Amino acid sequence: MFIPSYEDQCHMKNEHSGIFFSKIGEPEHPYMLIKLPQVVLKSVYAGCPLALAFSILEVGNRTYLACGLVVWDDTTSPLITYQLIRSENEFNSIREGMSKKLLPIHFFDELVRPIISATSTFNSRELYSYMNNIYDFIDVKNNEDLFEKYKMQIDARIVGRDVKSVICKLEIQFGEPNKLFIPLVGKFSIDDKDEGGCLEDSVFHLIEAFYEVGNSVKSPRLNTENRRELTDILAWDENHTCFIEAKCLTILDRTIINKAKRVKNISKHLDKALNQLEGAVKKYRSNELIFNEQLEIVNIPHKRENGMIDCIVLISEMYPFLDWESIGKELIARSKSVGAFFHVLDLSELHQLIGMSKTTTVWNANLFKRWEKVKEAKNAFVKSKVISN
């Protein structure tokens, strides 16, 4: 199992996804780190094509080099990641890596967990010519305008137009998946067939470590004949309760599913999760007994009738092609109807929110700020700006 340097780990934690080049050993050997959402990694591991993409960006009188990944997990709308090359050291690591016939690659998920290692070969001579140009390396922001310019150039290259970009498909040979053991959650591996269970375990891993000991429950159950599950994850502090429904909205062979069917399928799962949360809040407000998986009574030390509640649908990926305006309206309507704040976000954002929030009080405030932004924008496709103290 490959563990990157502390500096590389910090770099990855600050990015939603992307590629990172570094060196290790004496003498130094180059390697590549790839961070992707867990559900996308499953598609890559299952065989969907993956490529490096480099593009020259002209900004004023300066020339920058941007790099990223193209993941054809959806043939009509591939995932494209983007980042600017910020330093000469980073550029030199890339250039040295591209010169190797066989380059080690280490894959990490959105929680920066080492998922699997591989090796890759490169066969694009055009790529090498990009490494001999002169670029600017001042620290500019990865803003939306630059990303759109980069994406337009990569999209044009994909359809065969001659632009200042190059795409190099990676021929990947995977090693054995890492078997990770997470306390109170259990074993995890990328080849686990239970995608939904993997996502739920990852979410509980974050929540259980963040809340005080004993203040989170996985699969809480009601006092019914069949011990029906209340929600996927329940967590609380002295003033607030949080319900989470984890939904893995993809399958390994999703490349054969057309977009209209995918949208319909995802929308159905979102509605199901929202209905589950709405029902869970009503049961909770009515003071019904709640049990953990060991059938022990869960005691929550505040009044349920009027306490603050957040309901989160935690999805595997925030697909841009969904009707986020309608989803936003639905979240606000349900919030008013039920008396709780409804949210939709992915695992990467949950990780960032918890990491920056420090305490459950600040976490609650950040969730409320996020909900207000959805209400203001009338659109649920938002990313949090967190309060760090």
C-alpha positions as CSV (number, residue, x, y, z in Angstrom):
1,M,0.0,0.0,0.0
2,F,1.5,3.3,-1.1
3,I,1.3,6.2,1.4
4,P,2.2,9.7,-0.1
5,S,4.2,12.4,1.7
6,Y,2.4,14.7,4.1
7,E,2.8,17.5,1.5
8,D,1.2,15.5,-1.2
9,Q,-1.7,14.5,1.1
10,C,-2.4,18.1,1.9
11,H,-2.3,19.0,-1.8
12,M,-4.9,16.3,-2.6
13,K,-7.1,17.3,0.3
14,N,-7.4,20.8,-1.1
15,E,-8.6,19.6,-4.5
16,H,-11.9,18.0,-5.3
17,S,-10.2,15.7,-7.9
18,G,-7.2,15.7,-10.2
19,I,-3.7,14.4,-10.9
20,F,-0.6,15.2,-8.9
21,F,3.0,14.4,-9.9
22,S,5.8,13.8,-7.4
23,K,9.1,11.9,-6.8
24,I,10.3,9.5,-4.1
25,G,13.4,7.7,-3.1
26,E,17.2,8.0,-3.7
27,P,17.7,8.4,-6.5
28,E,14.3,10.0,-7.0
29,H,11.7,8.1,-9.1
30,P,8.6,10.0,-10.5
31,Y,5.1,8.8,-9.8
32,M,1.5,10.0,-10.4
33,L,-1.3,10.4,-7.8
34,I,-4.9,10.4,-9.1
35,K,-7.8,11.5,-6.8
36,L,-11.3,10.8,-8.0
37,P,-14.7,10.2,-6.4
38,Q,-15.0,6.6,-5.2
39,V,-17.8,5.9,-7.7
40,V,-15.7,7.1,-10.6
41,L,-12.8,5.0,-9.4
42,K,-15.1,2.0,-9.6
43,S,-15.8,2.8,-13.2
44,V,-12.1,3.2,-14.0
45,Y,-11.3,-0.1,-12.3
46,A,-14.1,-1.8,-14.3
47,G,-12.4,-0.7,-17.5
48,C,-13.7,2.7,-18.6
49,P,-11.1,4.6,-20.6
50,L,-8.9,7.2,-18.8
51,A,-6.6,9.8,-20.4
52,L,-4.3,12.7,-19.5
53,A,-5.2,16.0,-21.0
54,F,-2.8,19.0,-21.3
55,S,-3.9,22.4,-22.7
56,I,-2.1,25.6,-23.3
57,L,-4.0,28.6,-21.9
58,E,-3.2,32.1,-23.0
59,V,-4.1,34.8,-20.4
60,G,-3.1,38.3,-21.4
61,N,0.6,38.1,-22.3
62,R,1.2,35.0,-20.2
63,T,1.1,31.3,-21.2
64,Y,0.0,28.7,-18.7
65,L,-0.1,24.9,-18.9
66,A,-3.2,23.2,-17.5
67,C,-3.5,19.5,-17.0
68,G,-6.2,17.1,-16.0
69,L,-8.0,13.8,-16.6
70,V,-10.7,12.7,-19.0
71,V,-12.7,9.8,-17.7
72,W,-15.1,8.3,-20.2
73,D,-17.5,6.9,-17.5
74,D,-20.2,8.5,-19.6
75,T,-19.5,8.4,-23.4
76,T,-21.7,11.5,-24.1
77,S,-20.4,13.6,-21.1
78,P,-17.0,12.4,-19.8
79,L,-15.7,13.7,-16.5
80,I,-13.0,16.3,-17.0
81,T,-10.7,17.5,-14.2
82,Y,-8.6,20.6,-14.4
83,Q,-5.7,22.3,-12.6
84,L,-3.0,24.7,-13.5
85,I,0.7,23.8,-13.2
86,R,1.8,26.2,-10.4
87,S,5.6,25.7,-10.2
88,E,8.6,24.7,-12.1
89,N,9.2,21.8,-9.7
90,E,5.7,20.4,-10.5
91,F,6.4,20.9,-14.2
92,N,9.7,19.1,-14.0
93,S,8.1,16.2,-12.2
94,I,5.5,15.9,-15.0
95,R,8.2,16.1,-17.7
96,E,10.3,13.4,-16.0
97,G,7.2,11.2,-15.5
98,M,6.2,11.5,-19.1
99,S,9.7,10.3,-20.2
100,K,9.3,7.0,-18.4
101,K,8.1,3.9,-20.3
102,L,6.3,2.7,-17.2
103,L,5.0,5.1,-14.6
104,P,3.6,4.1,-11.2
105,I,0.1,5.5,-10.5
106,H,-1.6,5.5,-7.1
107,F,-5.4,6.1,-7.0
108,F,-7.1,7.8,-4.0
109,D,-10.8,8.5,-3.3
110,E,-12.4,11.7,-2.1
111,L,-11.4,10.9,1.5
112,V,-7.7,10.6,0.3
113,R,-7.7,6.9,1.1
114,P,-5.2,4.8,-0.9
115,I,-7.5,2.6,-3.0
116,I,-5.4,0.9,-5.6
117,S,-2.0,1.2,-7.4
118,A,-1.2,0.6,-11.0
119,T,1.4,1.2,-13.8
120,S,0.8,2.9,-17.1
121,T,2.5,3.3,-20.4
122,F,2.5,6.4,-22.6
123,N,2.4,6.4,-26.4
124,S,1.9,10.0,-27.4
125,R,4.9,11.7,-29.0
126,E,2.8,14.9,-29.2
127,L,2.7,15.0,-25.4
128,Y,6.5,15.2,-25.2
129,S,6.6,18.4,-27.3
130,Y,4.4,20.1,-24.7
131,M,7.1,19.4,-22.2
132,N,9.7,21.4,-24.1
133,N,7.8,24.7,-24.2
134,I,8.3,27.6,-21.8
135,Y,5.4,28.5,-19.5
136,D,4.6,31.0,-16.7
137,F,4.2,29.6,-13.2
138,I,2.9,32.5,-11.1
139,D,0.2,31.5,-8.7
140,V,-3.1,32.4,-10.3
141,K,-6.4,31.1,-9.1
142,N,-8.2,28.1,-10.7
143,N,-11.2,30.3,-11.5
144,E,-14.3,29.3,-13.4
145,D,-13.3,31.3,-16.5
146,L,-10.0,29.4,-16.9
147,F,-11.8,26.1,-16.3
148,E,-14.3,26.9,-19.0
149,K,-11.6,27.8,-21.5
150,Y,-9.7,24.6,-20.6
151,K,-12.8,22.4,-20.9
152,M,-13.8,24.0,-24.3
153,Q,-10.3,23.2,-25.7
154,I,-10.4,19.6,-24.4
155,D,-13.9,19.1,-25.7
156,A,-12.8,20.4,-29.1
157,R,-9.8,18.1,-29.1
158,I,-12.1,15.1,-28.2
159,V,-14.1,15.7,-31.4
160,G,-10.9,16.0,-33.5
161,R,-10.5,19.7,-33.9
162,D,-6.9,21.1,-33.9
163,V,-6.5,23.2,-30.7
164,K,-3.7,23.8,-28.3
165,S,-4.5,20.6,-26.4
166,V,-3.3,17.1,-26.3
167,I,-5.1,14.0,-25.0
168,C,-3.1,10.9,-24.1
169,K,-4.9,7.7,-23.2
170,L,-3.5,5.7,-20.3
171,E,-2.9,2.0,-20.7
172,I,-3.3,0.9,-17.1
173,Q,-2.3,-2.3,-15.5
174,F,-3.9,-2.5,-12.0
175,G,-2.4,-4.3,-9.0
176,E,-4.5,-5.9,-6.3
177,P,-7.0,-3.5,-4.6
178,N,-6.0,-2.3,-1.1
179,K,-8.0,-3.9,1.7
180,L,-8.8,-1.1,4.1
181,F,-10.1,-1.6,7.6
182,I,-12.1,1.3,9.0
183,P,-12.8,1.2,12.8
184,L,-16.5,0.7,13.6
185,V,-17.2,0.4,9.9
186,G,-15.3,-2.7,8.7
187,K,-13.4,-3.7,5.6
188,F,-13.5,-1.7,2.4
189,S,-12.2,-2.4,-1.1
190,I,-12.8,-1.0,-4.6
191,D,-13.8,-4.4,-5.9
192,D,-16.7,-4.6,-3.3
193,K,-19.8,-5.3,-5.3
194,D,-22.0,-3.5,-2.8
195,E,-21.6,0.1,-4.1
196,G,-24.3,1.6,-1.9
197,G,-22.8,-0.1,1.2
198,C,-19.4,1.3,0.4
199,L,-20.7,4.8,0.2
200,E,-22.7,4.5,3.4
201,D,-19.7,3.1,5.2
202,S,-17.5,6.0,4.0
203,V,-20.1,8.5,5.2
204,F,-20.4,6.9,8.6
205,H,-16.6,6.8,8.9
206,L,-16.6,10.6,8.6
207,I,-19.6,11.2,10.9
208,E,-18.6,8.8,13.6
209,A,-15.2,10.4,13.9
210,F,-16.6,13.9,13.9
211,Y,-19.4,13.7,16.5
212,E,-18.7,12.8,20.2
213,V,-18.4,9.2,21.1
214,G,-21.8,7.5,21.1
215,N,-23.5,10.4,19.3
216,S,-23.9,8.7,15.9
217,V,-25.7,5.5,14.8
218,K,-25.6,3.6,11.6
219,S,-28.9,2.1,10.5
220,P,-31.0,3.2,13.5
221,R,-34.2,1.1,13.7
222,L,-37.8,1.7,14.9
223,N,-39.7,-0.3,17.4
224,T,-41.7,-2.2,14.8
225,E,-42.2,-5.9,14.2
226,N,-39.5,-6.1,11.6
227,R,-37.3,-3.4,13.2
228,R,-37.7,-1.1,10.1
229,E,-34.7,1.2,9.4
230,L,-35.3,4.8,10.3
231,T,-32.5,6.2,8.1
232,D,-29.0,5.3,7.0
233,I,-27.2,7.5,9.6
234,L,-28.4,9.4,12.6
235,A,-26.1,11.9,14.5
236,W,-26.7,14.5,17.2
237,D,-25.2,17.0,19.6
238,E,-26.9,18.9,22.5
239,N,-28.9,21.2,20.2
240,H,-29.2,19.5,16.8
241,T,-30.0,16.3,15.0
242,C,-28.8,15.1,11.5
243,F,-30.3,12.5,9.3
244,I,-28.4,11.1,6.3
245,E,-29.5,9.0,3.4
246,A,-26.6,7.8,1.3
247,K,-27.5,7.1,-2.4
248,C,-25.0,5.6,-4.9
249,L,-26.4,6.9,-8.1
250,T,-24.4,4.9,-10.6
251,I,-23.6,1.4,-11.8
252,L,-20.4,0.0,-13.2
253,D,-21.8,-0.4,-16.7
254,R,-23.5,3.0,-16.8
255,T,-21.8,3.8,-20.2
256,I,-24.5,1.8,-21.9
257,I,-27.4,3.8,-20.3
258,N,-28.6,6.8,-22.3
259,K,-28.8,10.1,-20.5
260,A,-32.6,10.4,-20.4
261,K,-32.8,7.1,-18.7
262,R,-30.1,8.0,-16.2
263,V,-31.7,11.3,-15.4
264,K,-35.1,9.5,-14.8
265,N,-33.4,6.9,-12.7
266,I,-31.4,9.3,-10.6
267,S,-34.4,11.6,-10.0
268,K,-36.4,8.5,-8.8
269,H,-33.7,7.7,-6.3
270,L,-33.5,11.3,-5.1
271,D,-37.3,11.4,-4.5
272,K,-37.1,8.1,-2.7
273,A,-34.4,9.4,-0.4
274,L,-36.3,12.7,0.3
275,N,-39.4,10.7,1.1
276,Q,-37.4,8.5,3.4
277,L,-36.0,11.5,5.3
278,E,-39.4,13.2,5.5
279,G,-40.9,10.1,7.0
280,A,-37.9,9.7,9.4
281,V,-38.3,13.2,10.7
282,K,-42.0,12.7,11.4
283,K,-41.3,9.4,13.3
284,Y,-38.5,11.2,15.2
285,R,-40.7,14.2,16.1
286,S,-43.4,11.8,17.5
287,N,-40.9,10.5,20.0
288,E,-41.0,6.9,18.8
289,L,-38.3,4.6,20.3
290,I,-35.1,4.3,18.3
291,F,-32.7,1.4,18.5
292,N,-29.1,0.9,17.3
293,E,-28.0,-2.2,15.4
294,Q,-27.5,-4.0,18.7
295,L,-31.2,-3.3,19.5
296,E,-30.2,-0.9,22.3
297,I,-32.3,2.2,22.9
298,V,-30.8,5.4,21.5
299,N,-31.1,8.3,23.9
300,I,-31.0,11.8,22.4
301,P,-30.7,14.4,25.1
302,H,-33.0,17.2,23.8
303,K,-36.7,17.7,22.9
304,R,-37.5,16.1,19.6
305,E,-40.7,18.1,19.0
306,N,-39.0,21.4,18.1
307,G,-35.2,20.7,17.9
308,M,-33.2,21.8,14.9
309,I,-32.9,19.0,12.2
310,D,-30.8,18.7,9.0
311,C,-31.7,16.1,6.5
312,I,-28.9,15.2,4.0
313,V,-29.2,13.2,0.8
314,L,-25.6,12.2,0.3
315,I,-25.0,11.2,-3.3
316,S,-22.0,9.7,-5.0
317,E,-21.6,12.5,-7.5
318,M,-23.2,15.9,-8.2
319,Y,-24.1,15.3,-11.9
320,P,-24.4,18.7,-13.7
321,F,-27.0,17.4,-16.2
322,L,-29.7,17.0,-13.5
323,D,-32.5,19.6,-13.2
324,W,-31.0,21.3,-10.1
325,E,-33.5,24.2,-10.2
326,S,-36.4,21.8,-9.7
327,I,-34.4,19.9,-7.0
328,G,-33.7,23.2,-5.2
329,K,-37.4,24.1,-5.2
330,E,-38.2,20.6,-3.8
331,L,-35.7,21.0,-1.0
332,I,-37.1,24.3,0.1
333,A,-40.7,23.1,-0.1
334,R,-39.9,20.0,2.0
335,S,-38.0,22.1,4.5
336,K,-41.0,24.4,5.0
337,S,-43.4,21.5,5.1
338,V,-41.5,19.3,7.6
339,G,-39.7,21.9,9.7
340,A,-36.2,20.6,8.9
341,F,-33.4,21.7,6.5
342,F,-33.1,19.5,3.5
343,H,-29.8,19.2,1.5
344,V,-28.2,17.3,-1.4
345,L,-24.4,17.1,-1.5
346,D,-21.7,14.6,-2.4
347,L,-19.1,12.8,-0.3
348,S,-16.3,15.2,-1.3
349,E,-18.2,18.2,-0.1
350,L,-19.2,16.5,3.1
351,H,-15.5,15.7,3.8
352,Q,-14.5,19.3,3.2
353,L,-17.4,20.7,5.3
354,I,-16.5,18.5,8.3
355,G,-12.8,19.1,7.9
356,M,-13.2,22.8,8.0
357,S,-16.0,23.0,10.6
358,K,-14.0,21.7,13.6
359,T,-17.1,21.5,15.9
360,T,-20.6,20.4,15.4
361,T,-21.8,23.9,16.2
362,V,-19.9,25.4,13.3
363,W,-20.9,22.4,11.1
364,N,-24.6,23.2,11.8
365,A,-24.0,26.9,10.9
366,N,-22.3,25.9,7.6
367,L,-25.2,23.6,6.7
368,F,-27.6,26.5,7.3
369,K,-25.5,28.9,5.2
370,R,-25.5,26.3,2.4
371,W,-29.3,25.9,2.7
372,E,-29.7,29.7,2.5
373,K,-27.6,29.8,-0.7
374,V,-29.8,27.1,-2.3
375,K,-32.9,29.1,-1.3
376,E,-31.4,32.4,-2.7
377,A,-30.2,30.8,-5.9
378,K,-33.3,28.7,-6.4
379,N,-30.9,26.0,-7.4
380,A,-29.4,23.0,-5.5
381,F,-26.2,22.8,-7.6
382,V,-24.0,24.8,-5.1
383,K,-20.8,24.3,-3.2
384,S,-20.2,25.3,0.3
385,K,-18.1,28.3,1.5
386,V,-17.4,27.2,5.0
387,I,-17.0,29.2,8.2
388,S,-13.6,28.1,9.6
389,N,-13.9,29.3,13.2
